[in-house]
């Protein structure tokens, strides 16, 4: 197929991470964690081989009325949680730059398959970095680190979809 493209990783880096403390003090019992994976932003220039994809993961940790901790996954960004019960909001934003096996053109910006393949590869490459950062940041809140699924496909299977859709942004 003429539009088939392979992507090789050129670089991966942490763009931003952080913690926003909530009004609730940390507790070791009854934690609820809502983890969301934002829609990736894919950028490239027609006539170039380089594709840059930025992804973001957010985790809202809150006190729960249940005695057991629970991790849920949502699409897009953090949902509204009762702010008085929020212990903290954690985020991780990573960027991967790929080199495509061929020069990308205008057709690739309209052909969802090309960018979707790059985004899926970005999810595979970046998920372990997001997972590590979110788990590490949770311990900075004075909580034992919680564990996210070890692979991106297990994380995305927590929700109703197999992965995020690519954004239409271009450089």
C-alpha positions, 0 to 999 in steps of 0.5 A, a space after each residue: 500500500 502506498 500510504 503505509 508508513 513506519 515510525 522509528 523513535 528519534 527522541 522521548 522527553 518529559 515536557 512537564 509534570 506536577 502536583 496540585 495539592 487538594 484541601 483533603 489531607 492524605 489518608 491510607 484508607 479509602 482512596 479513589 484515583 481517576 486517571 485520564 489520558 488526554 487526546 494526543 497532539 500530533 504535529 508534522 510539516 508536509 515535506 518532512 519525515 519528522 512527527 512530534 506527538 505530545 501526550 498527557 496523563 492526569 490522575 485525581 486522587 481523592 478520599 473515597 467512602 469505600 474502604 478499598 482503593 479504586 482506580 478508574 480511567 476516563 477519556 480526555 481529561 480529569 472529570 469533575 470530582 467533589 473538590 473538598 475530597 481531592 487529596 491531589 491532582 497529578 499530571 505528566 506530559 511527554 513528547 515523542 519525536 518519530 522519523 517516518 519511513 517516507 516523506 509525509 505530505 498534505 495527504 497524510 494530514 487528511 488520511 487518518 490512518 497515517 497519524 493514527 498509526 503514529 499516535 498508537 505507537 506514541 501510546 505504546 512508547 510513552 505510557 511507561 513514562 507516564 505510569 512511572 511519573 504518576 506513580 512517583 508523584 503519588 508518593 510525594 503526596 505522602 501516599 503509598 505509590 499506587 500501581 497502574 496497569 503495566 502496559 498501555 493496552 491494559 490501561 486503555 481496556 479499563 475504559 470503553 475504547 482501545 485508545 485515543 484518537 489523534 488530534 488534527 493539529 499540524 505544525 
